[in-house]
Structure formats: structure tokens, C-alpha cells
Amino acid sequence: MRMCAPVGGLLAALAMLFGMAMAFAPKPRITWERREVHLEKFHEPGIFNYSVLLLSEDKTTLYVGAREAVFALSAHNISVKQHEAYWRVSEDKKAKCAEKGKSRQTECLNYIRVLQPLSARALYVCGTNAFQPACDHLNLTSFKFLGRNEDGKGRCPFDPAQSYTSVMVDGELYSGTSYNFLGSEPIISRNSSHSPLRTEYAIPWLNEPSFVFADVMRERPDGVDSGDDRVYFFFTEVSVEYEFVFKLMIPRVARVCKGDQGGLRTLQKKWTSFLKARLICSRPDSNLVFNVLQDVFVLRAQGLKEPVIYGVFTPQLNNVGLSAVCAYNLSTAEAVFSRGKYMQSTTVEQSHTKWVRYNGAVPTPRPGACINREARAANFSSSLSLPDKTLQFVKDHPLMDSSVTPIDNRPRLIRSDVNYTQIVVDRMQALDGTVYDVMFVGTDRGTLHKAVSLENEAHIIEETRLFEDPEPVQTLLLNSEQGRRFVYAGSSSGVVQAPVAFCEKHATCKDCVLARDPYCAWNQATEACVALQPTDGPSRDLIQRMSGDTSACPDETKSFRQHFFKHGGTAELKCSQKSNLARVVWTFQNNELEPEGPKYRLVGRKNLLISSLSEGDSGVYQCLSEERVGNRTALQVVAKHVLEVRVLPRTPAASTRPAVRAEGDRTLLRVPTEPTPGPPAQTPAPPPPSPAPTSVSCRPKTVINTVPQVHSEKTMYLKSSDNRLLMFLFLLFFMLCLCLVSYNCYKGYLPGQCLKFRSAVLLGKKQPTADFSEFEQSVKETLVEQGSFSQQNGGQPRPALDTGYETEQDTMASRVPTDREDSQRLDDLPARDRPFDVKCELKYADSDADAD
């Protein structure tokens, strides 16, 4: 059995994912927690699934499509809501949806899926509408729906879980979605009043696609390209080229022409320009292939000759969380569609290959091409005039043999242990004039990665946690307005607005330069890390080195903290190191420490823990950040501590607590002692603090006094009252137990001696009862059969047989009747009043009696 090289490489890559994942783990240099940075958030109570974002043309309003609602927010502060419009489902539609087996609480609602600009005063909105997709116009002046209720079939999915994409081109909606309730008929269509078109319902055209993105590529003014506007669709579908036991996924890019009007006889009301090709995103040297497309962003910026397409990919068997970002030039895709080879269906015995390259003659005009100048010169003014031979060829050969390869034939970014879901890209010029493409990538954990390609390597500048709870980022939108640049992230719980950079969070020049952020530079005049503006150029006051060279940064004087500790105690020295790429190095008296033994240990990989303090541990401790950038190693002092270990004299037990007196910015310790008989004891003066190193000219910012013997008044009180507290608890427990025993004894629950004690206690309180002791002996004689024992032979009394009935005492006769009297009275009763078992003979009570 033969297998083609691309598929063989794909299968090999899927088998090697576990082994290769750890080789691609560029860490974000800094991780910003949500509480550390300023983020704006919008959430409307009771509304979820904020999955569609649209920025107004003037970039001042952000439109948000959610479940059963559309909101208009301020683009500069999304927490400010300007307008809202609700589009809810009627109870009748909910009932019909529930009858089809769908959830009334979740699926049978109206999920907004299409939010496109229709004009300057209206938006085109479509929703799932309880599995009955519908579209309407939203008036931006009154911000109300006009109530047109157009059929959304083919424009919006039925199921909110189905994939979809759409783009509005000159008032016409181009969409990719499913055309039926079950989602089994995928379609790429154009909804136009005069020329609606759609794809052929055939597996070679679309085979279980998952739509991702759609955008329009305008015709170039010089007419070098196809001569018509093209609409590109990006999706992942099941492979038709190869057939395996499992479904092999292939990322695709498809193209249709805006001027397409369908065929006259063949492909009537169908696309005559539909072609699709494979997207390649792999690392050849490691056989890593990423074959599932997650999101696409088209970068357009000044200075770019053509748009650049960025895509986020993951492997099909993604058990290790691998993700990649690949970039493509538009011209590469255009070359595949305009000059590439076609593929044709074939049957190859004992092979997985089902489609091969077509090497036969290609009809003229070229199948799938847009109507350009050459076609018009040949009297083909529209697709309606194309010959049937060309139309039949494109109907049978929609798949291209050539693939669209990425720039530099490798991914821009590969990351392990995370799944990328969304991407937007901004273009920023550094101070040296170099232009960088900054990638903002959302993850399935609700974080945002900012990355840039530097010297053939990817550098993740920072990671920002956008949401309080981990949840996937469903959509990203970039606002690249000059002077105010934001990234908007939508999720199931709400929308978050984040600036493109947190320059002000870098406190030192070295930290600002080591960030290698194109948006940030160190201002020597203000001694702060500031955000660059597009108009900023090279300046003596601004320092920015994208190489990470910190030699231009001035020397910094680090303030220190002074500590006093008790001899034999334990000290923990803090180090606020933020970089994930740096190694923390602790020094003592300028000598590096090895925090691995019992004396020194690292707490949280940053703080230094010193055990068994002695006078020799007094001195200067420094926390250094050692970060390697390329061939350079950058060192910077993050924290400095001056430690002094004191041996304090023991004070008498009756001494008063020490007094702490603060003077200015220093804390002085004074331990007075209580006078004793004899000569008055002098209060020892506090020892002077250790002098700071001569190289440090500044005074300590804060002085921390840590003396374990010094207790607060509350602590001293607790220690002195420990015995009394324990005694009180013991007495309380004893009283509770005594009360419990007394109560049970009183109720008669405890037998034996307790009952005698109870009788003795209650003897005088209760009235004497009648004495029936004279009848006790006669009762006992009655319960014992006559002649059952003999006083002479010392035999034991034998009790009478138990008939199962209790005998009441005859209080009226003042004596207990005998068995013979009872029997006589029973015989005198009428038959109907006698007990049913009175005449039952005892010998038949035993089941074995019949056997005798």
C-alpha cells in the first residue's frame, strides 16, 4: 500500500506530538493577573454568549451581538452602554422547537450570529430564532428593529452550535453556513435580490465543513490581479483526497468572484468561480502538521503592498495543547487559483488516495477564473456567456492540486500547553524604523497572548488574564484608531476591553527594554516607561532596543529595606520578580548563594528563606534578575535587604512588654526592664543599625522591625489567661455531663444503683401507694403449677405454661383468681364470646406433634 508524502508526514506528526510538544514552549515573559491591570468589562445581567463584535465606521461605537440582544457601547470605554435592543423568541416558537427535541432553556432561543453594516443608518442582523433563522434591520437612530423578519435560511445557522461566517460586500451578504435543520447541507451563498448564488450540493465542493472566516479582497487599482473583487472563505473540512478509517481534517481556502452571475445552462444559480485549495501550516524539520483551522485575520496596513493572512491552527489529535500561527501572502493564494493545477476524482486500487492531479487539457477560458480584461477581450462579458465545457470542468474539478504555503515556509509562532482560539494582528513601527506585526491571540482559558517575531524567533511579550473564571475567548476585535488602540474580547459571560500595551507597569529602564515591546520605550526625562505614538521618532530621551540590549540604560540606585531578627529565628526576604524568562539569583555580601541546602531555601521560586539565624547572617542581601536575551545576559537588582541579627538580653518574667517607638522613617526598638530591688537597672540603648554599603547613597525607603519576642498586649493577655480558660472549659464540660446524667436518672433511663438513688431522692416528694405485698405471694403461687417442685428434695420451681394472655388483677375481689377459677369462668361464657384459642390443646402447638 502506497501513501502520499503529505499524509505520511501528517500521520507521523500526530504520533510524535507528545515527544515534540515540550520543544516548543516559548513562555510569556510577563503574566498579568486581572487585578494587576486596568480592564473594562461589559456584562448585562441575564444575557450571555457575546460572540459577535462590530466596530462602527468612525471607530467610536462597538456593537455587540449576544443571545436575544444587541448592544451599542462606547468604543473608548465599553462599560458605558449607549443603546440596547432585544429580539426574543415567542412562546409558540419555543414550544415548536422543544417538540423537535431541543432544549427550551438553551437551544430554543435567539442567538445573534450575523451583525453586518447595511448602511450608515442600519445594521443587518440575523439570529437562530429557535431553529427558525430569521433576519431583520436594526435602525441605528432609534436603535429598534424594523420588524421585517426575513427568512434567514442560508444566511444564519439553525443550531447555535453550528459553524458560520459572513461578510457584507456592497449591500450583499456572503455567508457560509448550513442550509437545513440537521446541518447536513453546507452552503456558501450570496443573498442578492437580482443574482442569488450558492454552491453545488456535492461532496467534492463541500464535505462537512466547519466555517471560520470570510472577507473580501478588493481589485487592485493597477489591474494586475484578476480584475474583479474576490470573496475568500476559510474553513476546515473532511478530506476528499484521502480516505482512512478516521476522518482526516484539511484546512481550506475557497474563492468566489463578486461579478459571478452563474451559468446559463450548466450551474444555473450556482457559483461558476468556486475553487478551493489546501492551507499548509507545518514545521518540516520536526514533521509537525497543524491541520485544523481555528481563526483567520486579514492584516491591511499602510506600507503593505498586499494583505497578509494570519491563521491560527491546531493539530487534529491535540492531546498536548499545541497551537501555531501561520502567515500567508494574498498573492500566494491568487497564484494557486489562477495558475495552479487541478485535481480530479479517480479510483486507485489498494490506496488511500481518491483524488490525483489532472494533467489533461484545460478548457478556455480558464475554469473558475473571474471575468477579467482578457476574458472581456474574448467576448466573455459575464459568466452567463461562458461555454458549457468550461462550466462542466469547474463543476467536476473544484479542488486545486497546489497548496497555499506560509511565509518563510514555517509558522510564525508555535506554543504548547495552550489552545489558541482567536487572533488579531496590529502593525507597529519601532523607534529604529523597523515595522513589526504584533499578534494578539486568545486562548481557551480566557487569556490573551501578545507576541511578535524577532530575528527568526517568536517572542511572547505578555499574557493577560481577561476573565475572572477561565473560559474560551470566542471572538477578538482590534481597534487601531490612532492614539487609542484597544483589543476587545468576547466570551460567554461578557466583553472585555484591554489596551494594546501596559507600558506603565514596567518600573525600570531595563525592565522596559527587556520587554521588547514595540509599543513601549523608556523616557529618561520622566524616568518612566511610556507608550509610543505613531508620530514618535528617534529621540535622545527615549530608549527602545528590540534586541533587548540594556547597555543604554543608566545605572539605577536601588533603595533597600532594613530588618532586625532574633538570633536563632527564621527570616523570609521578599523579591518581586515579574519576568517568567528570568532566573532569580540571591547574593550575600556580593557572593552568590545556593538556596538548596538547609540554611537557604527559595519560597515560591523567588523569596529567600533563611533558617537558624546567627550573627554571621547579618549583612546585605540582593535579589538579582538574570535574563538571557539572544547572546546577552541582562542583570538587574530587583530587591535589596539589609539584615541584622540581634541577641537580645533575657528579661525577668514580670518585665513589661517592650515599647516600639517610630522616629521619622526609621523604627527604633526599645526594651525597658522593670526596676528590681537594689541598684536601679539602666535601660540599654538600642544598638545602632548596620551602616549601609558605601556604594548606596540613598537612605532606606522602609525599615522593617521583626523581633519575635515583642508581643502585642493582646498576645500577652492570651498567654497569661490560658490556665484560667482551660479551667473554665473543664468546669463547663463537667456541669453539662452532670446535668445529663441527672436528667436520665430522673426519667428512669438508667438502671441499678441510679434507680435506688432516684427512689431515695423522690421518696419524700411522692404520695405513698397501696401496698399489694400481701397479694404478691398468691400471684407467684398462681403462676407456678401445683406439684412442680418439692421442698423435700430441693427441686427448683417450674413456671406454668404461658398462654400468651396477660391476667389482670381482680381489684374488686381483693385477690388474684386461680387458674381453675379462670377456666370455670371461661366455660360459663357463651360460645360466641369465648376466645378462639381457649380450647386449643397444647400438644398440638408443636409442629412435630403429628408425627407422634
Secondary structure, DSSP 8 states (H G I E B T S, - for coil): -B--HHHHHHHHHHHTHHHHGGG-----SEEE-TTTS--EEE--TT-----EEEE-TTSSEEEEEEBTEEEEEESS-TTSEEEEEE----HHHHHHHHHTT--TTTTSS-BEEEEEEEETTEEEEEE-TTTS-EEEEEETTTTEE----EE-BTTB-SSTTS--EEEEETTEEEEEEESSTTS-SEEEEEE-SS--EE--SSTTT-SS-EEEEEEEE---TT--S-SS-EEEEEEEEE-SSB--SS--EEEEEEEEETT----SSTTTTB-SS-EEEEE--EEGGGTEE--EEEEEEEE--TT-SS-EEEEEEE-SS-SS--EEEEEEEHHHHHHHHHH--BEEE---TTBSB-EEE--S---SS-TT----HHHHHTT--SGGGS-HHHHHHHHH--EEEEEE--GGGS-SEEESS--EEEEEEEEEE-TTS-EEEEEEEEETTSEEEEEEEETTEEEEEEEEE-SSS-----EEEEEEETTEEEEEEE-SS-EEEEES--GGG--SHHHHHHTT-TTEEEETTTTEEEE--TT----SSEE--TT---TTS-------EEEEEETT--EEE------SSEEEEEEETTEE--TTSSSEEEETTTEEEE-S--GGG-EEEEEEEEEEETTEEEEEEEEEEEEEEE------TT----EEEEETTEEEEE------SSS--------------TT--S--SEEEE--TT---HHHHHHHHTHHHHHHHHHHHHHHHHHHHHHHHHHHT-S-THHHHHHHHHHTTTS------HHHHHHHHHHTB-TTS--TTTT----B----S-----BTTTTB---HHHHHHHHHHS-GGGS-TTTT--GGGSSTTGGG-
